[in-house]
């Protein structure tokens, strides 16, 4: 659920309320559930909030691509067979996702100490 809230925040055009996020998350989650998740994300410094009347408006405080990549790396690090996980991941990519991955892998990587 935390990942869904973060994705909804990333897709929002600007600061958004708990109720606004709740409407964007499938499955009709409880308002209090979304609010609790937002409080926890705020404590982790993953979201910022600003008071708007009696409520808060929330905004993603980190780069979404970095956030998702870090989570993927954490999951991979805990796998007993990372090669198998990567193989399964690649098998399930769409053509567009596969093309994007190939472009990233084909791009020369800068070495430590180099500037990009």
N, C-alpha and C positions, 0 to 999 in steps of 0.2 A: 504494500500500500504506500510505503514511503516513496518508492520509485515512481509510482503513478502520480503522487502529489508533486514530486520534483519535475516530472515530465509536463504536467499541466501548468506549472509555474513557468517553465521554459517556453511553452507555447503561448502564454499570455502576452498581450500587447503592452502591458504595463502592470503596475501594482494591482493586485486582485484580493478580494475578500475571501474569507473562509467559505461563505455561501457561494460565491462565484466559482471557487475551486471545486466545491462539492458538486456543482452542476456539470462540471467537465469530466468528472471521474465516473466511469461505468460502475454499475452495480448498486447505485443509490446508497452510498455509505452515509453513516450518521454524521451530522454536523459536528458533534462532540469528538468523533473519531478523527475527522479532518483537523479540527482545532488542536487536538492533542499532538498529532503528527507535526503540525506547523510549529507548535511550541518546542518540540524536541529538535526539529530542524533548525530553529532559531538558536537554541542552546548549542548546537553543533556548528554554528556560524555558516550554515549552508543557505539560509534565507535571511533577508532583512525585513523589518516591518516598520510601518509608520502609522501613527494613530490617525484615524479618520472618524471623527465623532466618538461614538462609544466602542468602535471596533478598530481592528488593525487591518491594514492592507499589506500584503506580502509580495516580495520580489525575490527571485533567485539571486543569490549573492556570489555564486561561483560559475565558472564556465561549464556549460552542460556537457560538452565533449570530454573535458577533463574528468568531470564527475563520473560519467558512464565508463570511461576508459579505466579509471581507478577501480571501480567496482568489478569490471571484467577481470582485471589483473588480480584482484583479491580472490575472486572465485577460482581462477586458474591456479593460483598459488596453493590453494587448499585441495586441489584435485590430486588423486593418487596417480593418475595417468594424464598429464597435461597434453601430450601429443594426441591422444584419443579425443580429448575434449575439443582441441583445436580442429581436428579432422571433422568431427561431428558439426561443429560450428560452421565451418566452410561449406559443408555439404548442404546446409540449410539456407545459405545465402541466396537472395534473388540475383538475377543477372546484373541489375544495377549495383547492388551491394558488392558483388564479386568484382565488377569493373572498378569500383571505387577502391576496394582493397588492393587490387592489382596495381592501380596507379600509386597508391601509398607505398607499396612494397618495391615498386620499380624506381621510386624517387630516391636519388642519392641522399644518404643520411650524413649530417655533419658529425664530425668526430669531436670528442671532448676537447675543449680549448679553441675550437673553430667557431666563427660567427656565421650565422646563416644569412 
